[in-house]
Amino acid sequence: MRNIKDEERDHHNAYFQEELNSLKVSVVYITSVLEQALKNASGEGSSNQPATFVQTQTTTQLEEMVGE
């Protein structure tokens, strides 16, 4: 039989995992934005066209990176 401490720890761990995954998505998004800015600054990208990013693409990239 599970006690309350175990349930609290499980809840805390689940919350932590959600926050960690959210942070990973944010880091991937920021990295992508910075890479695009560097490409534009160095002339590799088209500086006349604004960079556009879609959250679902970022999430897919994250899932591929972390193997989910």
C-alpha positions as CSV (number, residue, x, y, z in Angstrom):
1,M,0.0,0.0,0.0
2,R,1.3,3.4,-1.0
3,N,1.6,6.1,1.6
4,I,0.9,9.8,1.2
5,K,4.6,10.7,1.1
6,D,5.0,8.4,-2.0
7,E,2.0,10.0,-3.7
8,E,3.3,13.5,-2.9
9,R,6.7,12.6,-4.3
10,D,5.1,11.2,-7.5
11,H,3.1,14.3,-8.0
12,H,6.1,16.5,-7.4
13,N,8.2,14.4,-9.9
14,A,5.4,14.6,-12.5
15,Y,5.2,18.4,-12.1
16,F,9.0,18.7,-12.3
17,Q,9.1,16.6,-15.5
18,E,6.4,18.8,-17.1
19,E,8.4,21.9,-16.2
20,L,11.6,20.3,-17.5
21,N,10.0,19.4,-20.8
22,S,8.6,22.9,-21.2
23,L,12.1,24.3,-20.5
24,K,13.6,22.0,-23.2
25,V,11.0,23.3,-25.7
26,S,12.0,26.9,-24.9
27,V,15.7,26.2,-25.2
28,V,15.2,24.5,-28.6
29,Y,13.0,27.5,-29.8
30,I,15.6,30.1,-28.5
31,T,18.4,28.1,-30.1
32,S,16.6,28.0,-33.4
33,V,15.9,31.8,-33.3
34,L,19.6,32.5,-32.5
35,E,20.8,30.2,-35.3
36,Q,18.6,32.0,-37.8
37,A,19.7,35.4,-36.6
38,L,23.4,34.3,-36.9
39,K,22.7,33.0,-40.5
40,N,21.0,36.3,-41.4
41,A,23.9,38.3,-39.9
42,S,26.5,36.3,-41.7
43,G,24.7,36.5,-45.1
44,E,23.8,32.8,-45.2
45,G,20.1,33.5,-44.9
46,S,17.9,36.1,-46.6
47,S,18.0,39.2,-44.4
48,N,15.0,40.6,-46.3
49,Q,12.7,37.9,-45.0
50,P,11.7,37.7,-41.4
51,A,12.3,34.3,-39.7
52,T,9.1,32.5,-38.8
53,F,8.9,29.7,-36.3
54,V,6.0,27.4,-35.5
55,Q,5.7,25.9,-32.0
56,T,4.7,22.5,-33.4
57,Q,7.9,22.3,-35.3
58,T,9.9,23.2,-32.2
59,T,8.1,20.5,-30.2
60,T,8.8,17.9,-32.9
61,Q,12.5,18.9,-32.9
62,L,12.6,18.5,-29.1
63,E,11.0,15.1,-29.3
64,E,13.5,14.0,-31.8
65,M,16.4,15.3,-29.7
66,V,15.2,13.8,-26.4
67,G,13.9,10.6,-28.0
68,E,10.3,10.9,-26.9
